[in-house]
Structure formats: structure tokens, C-alpha cells
Amino acid sequence: MKILHTSDWHLGRSLGGFSLIEDQRYILEQILETIEREKVDVLIIAGDIYDRSIPSEEAVELFNEFLSKVVLEHKIYTIAIAGNHDSEERIDFGSKLFENQNLYIVGKSSKGYEKLQVTVSNECIDVFLVPYIEPSKVREIAGDENIKRHDEAMAYLVGEMKKEKTENPSIVVAHAFVTGGEVSDSERRLSVVGGAEFVNAENFKDFTYTALGHLHKRQAMGRNYIRYSGSLLKYSISEANQPKGYVLLDVDQKGNLEIEEKSFNVLRDVRILKGSVEEIIAASEVDEHKDDYVYAKLTGNYVHDVTARLRHIYPYILGSEWVAEENKANTNTDDYVVSNTDFLKTKERTITEVFMEFLNFVGETDFEADEIEMIEEIVKEVEEEKNEA
């Protein structure tokens, strides 16, 4: 059975004030071509279909157009879950009606996940769909007040899913922040402070394959069969050096896997230009891709309103900044990695420690000693009340 794993489409997103809807349409057409060329049996979309909970009309039309072609023309299993950017109610609308067309969209679930059995040419796999869900909802489902973090919530859901496993190969589709993943600016959230969102990759080790969404870099999480497909496009400057594409896998009835990473051709790439204004202008004379989204990291003498000047050459310029000369050759992005060791350390922290880290992260001014003491006392009181409850 051939499966295409994709995620984090963020339909309707813009970059530097430029709408990406045509760029997204260009990529979705490639997915349709791949489905036909590779004879794909199952399409998996692991969350963040839209960029916001109330998507634009253009975004909804594009998704509707895509689904119509997949379901009515290609007639393959199409499986999608809600991500943290999606509205679970809107994504879930009409889902029961769509099942007759082998279209399964799960925005929410009374038990936190749904199980689906997919059968193609006498081969059968079990698919567990876990839309993005807050620990508070899982706490209600489980009736367990000890569930406070995403890892504890996922551990509970995985435990329940394992009870429904059969001899068939099993695939988990989840939207989560798995530890060890490289994170870029476009998915960084303040709530990541303190490790509240982190999920241990070990939760998924007993399944044949885990199709993850949420982090925008295509990457395996410790094991080859636990993977992020990466986002549809480069959605921030920090993703400029990341190849974008999808994961194509072939699974047989015994659970044997063949996994390939495939890349997209883009309508406009995201690039970082480096050098003095004069060097960038000179290099542009032989640049065949002036319509790319570019960001300039400038060295040398300051030039007034340089972005406007460069816009005459690069119409989709996103901005510019002046950097030190020694950083000119630095091609690193702003990605950072959350290791499993860091994850385990954060689990040992008190709520007080996590909250103080959060204040330090977002605060623009330093706190006085008496203010810090007052904050710590209030948080401790809240923490003690929750522990006694």
C-alpha cells in the first residue's frame, strides 16, 4: 500500500505581506500529479490545513478544489486531522457525510482519537487519527487530574490506542511537538516555554509508522518510522535552507516499510542574500530568479531605505537588516533543537519555575526583588491548591 504523508499546509498564509495562495496552489497541483504518477493509495494530511481558525475564502476554495479532485477523480483514501492552527469544529463539519467517499477528516473526538481501517487490494492497515488536543480535554476524557502536559495526554491516548491494535500494520497520524525536533520561527510559540507542549517520541515506538505534523522541517524523530513530513512551503526566513516536500512510504501486510523523502518544485523560493548593497546589486545581474522571496543581510556602509532600493530588482523582497562583517558567511538558520534530555529536565520543574521562565522570556523590563517574591508566592499558592485538589 502506497501512502503519501504531508502536513502543515497553512492555506491562506502570507509571507512579508505577500499572499502565498498561488504558491500553495502550485504545490497542491504537484501533489495531485504525484498521486497519479506514483499510484498513491492513501493521502495523509497531518494537521494545520489552514493558517488560522477562521480561514480566508481563498483558502477554503483552494482546499475544496483540491479535495474534489482527489476524492472524485483519483478516488483514493484521504485522511486529515486538525492542527493547532485549525478550528476543530470547522474541520470536523460534514466529516460523517464525507466518509462515504473515503474522505476522513477528524477535527475532534469524544475519546481524543479515532480509529480507521483502510483496505486496498486485500491489504489492510489500522490508522489512528489524533487531532491536536489540549491536555485539559484529555484530562476530562481520562478522568485523571494528573494529566497536565501534552506528553502525559499523549501517553494516555497511546495507551488507549494500543488496546485497539490488531495484527494489521498500524499508522498514527498526530499533530504534536515531539522532542528532538528542529523548530523554526514559523511554528515557535510562547507556550513552548517550560516544555508544556513537548511529547516524547517513545510514545510512538510500537506503531508501524507515525505521520507527524506541527514542526515545519522534514525530519525523522530518533527512529526512521517516526517522521515529520515538513510544511508545504517555506513559511519564514529561518526555513530558507530547508528542503520542502513530502514523505512517500510503501507498507506491506507484514509491516515492512519503504520510506522516501521527495521534494517539491516551488513557484518562488525563499532565499537570503548576503553582502554589501553593491555586491547584491552586482550579483543580481546574473540572478535568474529575481521573483523569489528574498531577505537581505547587509554588510558594509549603511544605505538609507535599502529595502525600497532593492525592491526595484527583487519585487518580492521581504526585508533587510545590517549584520556584522564576520557573520557574512554564516548560513545557519534560527532553528533550535529540543533534546530528550532537556525534555526530561523540564518535566521535573515546578510550575513556579516554568512560570518565572515564561516571564523572563516575554518580559521587556527586569523585575525588582520584591516583585519576584510576590509573583513566586502567588504561583506557589496556585500550585499548592492544584496539588491538594
HELIX and SHEET records of a PDB file:
HELIX    1   1 ILE A   21  ARG A   37  1                                  17    
HELIX    2   2 GLU A   57  SER A   68  1                                  12    
HELIX    3   3 LYS A   69  HIS A   74  3                                   6    
HELIX    4   4 GLU A   88  ASP A   92  1                                   5    
HELIX    5   5 SER A   95  PHE A   98  1                                   4    
HELIX    6   6 GLU A   99  GLN A  101  5                                   3    
HELIX    7   7 PRO A  135  ALA A  142  1                                   8    
HELIX    8   8 HIS A  150  LYS A  163  1                                  14    
HELIX    9   9 ASP A  185  GLU A  187  5                                   3    
HELIX   10  10 LEU A  190  GLY A  195  5                                   6    
HELIX   11  11 ALA A  201  PHE A  204  5                                   4    
HELIX   12  12 ILE A  237  GLU A  239  5                                   3    
HELIX   13  13 VAL A  277  SER A  284  1                                   8    
HELIX   14  14 VAL A  306  ARG A  311  1                                   6    
HELIX   15  15 GLU A  325  ASN A  327  5                                   3    
HELIX   16  16 ASN A  340  LYS A  347  1                                   8    
HELIX   17  17 ILE A  351  VAL A  362  1                                  12    
HELIX   18  18 ALA A  369  GLU A  388  1                                  20    
SHEET    1   A 6 LEU A 103  VAL A 106  0                                        
SHEET    2   A 6 TYR A  77  ILE A  81  1                                        
SHEET    3   A 6 VAL A  42  ILE A  45  1                                        
SHEET    4   A 6 LYS A   2  THR A   6  1                                        
SHEET    5   A 6 GLY A 245  VAL A 251 -1                                        
SHEET    6   A 6 LEU A 257  SER A 263 -1                                        
SHEET    1   B 2 SER A  14  LEU A  15  0                                        
SHEET    2   B 2 PHE A  18  SER A  19 -1                                        
SHEET    1   C 6 GLU A 114  VAL A 120  0                                        
SHEET    2   C 6 GLU A 123  VAL A 130 -1                                        
SHEET    3   C 6 SER A 170  HIS A 175  1                                        
SHEET    4   C 6 TYR A 209  GLY A 213  1                                        
SHEET    5   C 6 ILE A 226  TYR A 228  1                                        
SHEET    6   C 6 GLN A 219  ALA A 220 -1                                        
SHEET    1   D 2 PHE A 177  VAL A 178  0                                        
SHEET    2   D 2 PHE A 198  VAL A 199  1                                        
SHEET    1   E 2 GLU A 182  VAL A 183  0                                        
SHEET    2   E 2 TYR A 336  VAL A 337 -1                                        
SHEET    1   F 3 VAL A 270  GLY A 275  0                                        
SHEET    2   F 3 TYR A 293  LEU A 298  1                                        
SHEET    3   F 3 ILE A 317  TRP A 322  1                                        
END                                                                             
